[in-house]
């Protein structure tokens, strides 16, 4: 068959090769492919080589994309000492460029590697949008949870449960909610996740679990309003009725 050159995958093209595994973990695939150094810089030649462009057009490319690029700030590139080719001739100009500039040039390049870079960054942007949307939804549930917990606190005060439980009613009802939904107490959650008392336990939960907790606490508040005591509420929620109602 001979040496058949198979098409490289996008992951292979973006990842490149690196002998420093620790460095790879700290950098994105595109930064590894462009050989971004620890200070956030690469060189024009490294970028040009990675883009697999015609070597004969390098000088014009560097002029259009770096030195005379209207969208490149002067602090994004600086000239390096010119190196003479082994074949002789005029020294090749090279530039130290920032990772940001290198990425922008990559995305604007009309080549296979440029398309790979565009797809990579579009994928990153889409992932960030999804993360931001999920974070927003979770923050909304947390904000709603504050109002629900305030309502539960008021219900506990009005019911007189806090006096009967020697000021332990709120943590007791909180544990009841957690145990009925997740089978764990607040202390177990804190111990398992290394949280201190001042840390917000609700930060551990996602949007769905926060909604379950809110529904459970609203139900407990309502049952208190009907005059139910802790024993009756506990018997009701621990027989899995709460999971069916709040799930």
C-alpha positions in Angstrom: 0.0 0.0 0.0 2.9 2.4 0.6 2.7 5.4 2.9 -0.8 6.7 2.5 -1.4 10.0 4.2 -4.8 9.8 5.8 -6.9 12.9 6.4 -6.3 14.4 9.8 -9.3 14.8 12.1 -10.2 18.2 13.6 -9.2 17.0 17.1 -5.8 16.0 15.8 -5.2 19.2 13.9 -6.2 21.3 16.8 -4.4 19.3 19.5 -1.0 18.9 17.8 1.7 17.2 19.8 3.2 18.2 23.1 5.7 16.4 25.3 4.6 18.3 28.4 1.3 16.7 29.6 0.9 19.2 32.5 1.1 22.1 30.1 -1.5 20.5 27.9 -3.9 20.4 30.8 -3.5 24.1 31.4 -4.0 25.2 27.8 -6.8 24.9 25.3 -6.3 22.6 22.2 -5.9 25.6 19.9 -3.2 27.1 22.2 -1.3 23.9 22.1 -1.6 23.7 18.4 -0.3 27.2 18.0 2.5 26.6 20.5 1.4 29.4 22.8 4.1 30.0 25.4 3.6 30.5 29.2 3.4 34.3 28.6 0.6 34.0 26.1 2.7 34.5 22.9 3.5 32.6 19.8 5.3 33.7 16.6 4.1 34.6 13.1 6.1 31.8 11.6 4.7 29.1 13.9 1.2 30.4 13.1 1.9 30.5 9.3 3.3 27.0 9.4 0.3 25.6 11.3 -2.1 27.2 8.8 -0.3 25.3 6.1 -0.1 28.3 3.7 2.2 28.8 0.7 5.7 29.6 2.0 6.3 31.9 -0.9 3.5 34.3 0.3 4.7 34.6 3.9 6.0 38.2 3.6 2.8 39.5 2.1 0.7 37.6 4.7 2.7 39.0 7.6 2.3 42.5 6.3 -1.5 42.2 5.8 -2.2 40.3 9.0 0.3 41.7 11.4 2.2 44.9 10.7 -0.5 46.6 8.6 -3.6 44.9 10.2 -5.9 47.7 11.3 -7.5 45.5 13.9 -4.2 44.5 15.5 -3.1 46.7 18.5 0.5 47.7 18.7 0.9 45.8 21.9 -0.2 42.5 20.3 2.9 42.0 18.2 6.6 42.9 18.2 9.4 42.1 15.7 11.9 39.3 16.4 15.5 39.2 15.3 15.4 38.1 11.6 16.8 34.6 10.9 18.7 33.7 7.7 17.4 30.6 5.9 19.8 27.6 5.4 19.3 28.2 1.7 20.7 31.7 2.0 19.0 34.8 0.8 17.4 37.6 2.8 16.6 37.0 6.4 13.0 36.0 7.2 11.1 38.6 9.3 9.3 37.1 12.3 7.1 38.5 14.9 6.1 37.7 18.5 2.3 37.8 18.6 -0.3 37.4 21.3 -2.6 34.3 21.5 -5.6 36.5 20.9 -4.2 37.9 17.6 -3.1 34.4 16.5 -6.6 33.1 17.1 -8.3 36.0 15.2 -5.9 35.5 12.3 -6.6 31.8 12.3 -10.3 32.2 12.2 -10.1 34.7 9.3 -7.8 32.5 7.2 -9.4 30.8 4.2 -7.9 27.3 4.5 -8.6 23.9 6.0 -6.8 24.8 9.2 -8.7 28.2 9.3 -12.0 26.3 9.0 -10.9 24.0 11.8 -10.1 27.0 14.0 -13.5 28.6 13.2 -15.3 25.4 14.1 -13.4 25.1 17.3 -14.1 28.6 18.5 -17.7 28.5 17.4 -18.0 25.3 19.5 -16.4 27.0 22.5 -18.8 30.0 22.2 -21.8 27.7 22.0 -20.6 25.8 25.0 -20.2 29.1 27.0 -23.7 30.2 26.0 -25.1 26.9 27.3 -23.2 27.3 30.5 -24.3 30.9 30.9 -28.0 29.9 30.3 -27.8 27.1 32.8 -26.1 29.4 35.4 -28.8 32.0 34.9 -31.5 29.4 35.5 -29.8 28.1 38.6 -29.4 31.7 39.9 -33.1 32.3 39.3 -34.0 29.2 41.3 -31.6 30.3 44.1 -33.3 33.7 44.2 -36.8 32.0 44.4 -35.4 29.7 47.1 -34.6 32.7 49.3 -38.2 33.8 49.3 -39.4 30.3 49.9 -37.0 29.9 52.9 -38.2 33.2 54.3 -41.8 31.9 54.1 -40.8 28.7 55.9 -39.1 30.7 58.6 -42.2 32.8 59.1 -44.4 29.7 59.2 -42.1 28.2 61.9 -42.3 31.3 64.0 -46.0 31.6 63.7 -46.6 27.9 64.5 -44.6 28.1 67.7 -42.5 25.1 66.6 -39.2 27.0 67.2 -40.0 27.5 70.9 -41.1 23.8 71.3 -37.8 22.7 69.6 -35.6 25.1 71.6 -34.6 27.2 68.5 -33.8 24.1 66.5 -36.9 24.1 64.3 -35.5 25.5 61.2 -32.4 23.1 60.9 -34.7 20.3 61.9 -37.2 20.9 59.2 -34.3 21.6 56.7 -32.9 18.1 57.5 -36.4 16.6 57.1 -36.7 18.1 53.6 -33.2 16.9 52.6 -33.6 13.4 54.0 -37.0 13.0 52.3 -35.7 14.1 48.9 -32.0 12.9 48.9 -31.7 10.6 51.9 -29.1 12.8 53.6 -29.0 15.4 56.2 -27.5 18.9 55.8 -24.5 17.8 57.9 -23.9 14.8 55.7 -23.9 17.0 52.6 -21.4 19.4 54.2 -19.1 16.7 55.4 -19.1 14.9 52.1 -18.2 18.1 50.2 -15.9 19.7 52.8 -18.1 22.7 53.4 -18.0 24.9 56.5 -21.0 26.3 58.3 -20.5 29.7 56.6 -20.6 28.1 53.1 -23.9 28.1 51.2 -25.1 24.5 51.0 -27.6 25.4 48.3 -24.6 26.0 45.9 -24.2 22.3 45.6 -27.6 21.7 44.0 -28.5 22.1 40.4 -31.6 23.8 39.0 -33.8 20.7 39.2 -32.8 19.9 42.8 -33.3 23.5 43.9 -36.8 23.4 42.5 -37.5 20.2 44.4 -36.3 21.8 47.6 -38.5 24.9 47.0 -41.6 22.8 46.4 -40.9 20.7 49.5 -40.4 23.8 51.7 -43.6 25.4 50.4 -45.5 22.2 51.2 -44.1 22.1 54.7 -45.0 25.7 55.2 -48.5 25.0 54.0 -49.0 22.0 56.3 -47.8 24.1 59.2 -50.4 26.7 58.2 -53.1 23.9 58.6 -51.9 23.3 62.1 -49.8 20.2 61.5 -47.0 19.5 64.0 -43.5 18.2 63.3 -44.5 14.5 64.0 -47.4 14.6 61.5 -45.4 16.4 58.8 -42.5 14.0 59.2 -44.7 11.0 58.9 -46.2 12.5 55.8 -43.0 13.4 54.0 -40.9 10.4 54.9 -43.4 7.9 53.3 -42.2 9.2 49.9 -45.3 11.3 49.4 -43.0 14.4 49.2 -41.0 13.0 46.3 -44.1 12.3 44.3 -45.5 15.8 45.0 -42.3 17.8 44.6 -40.5 15.8 42.0 
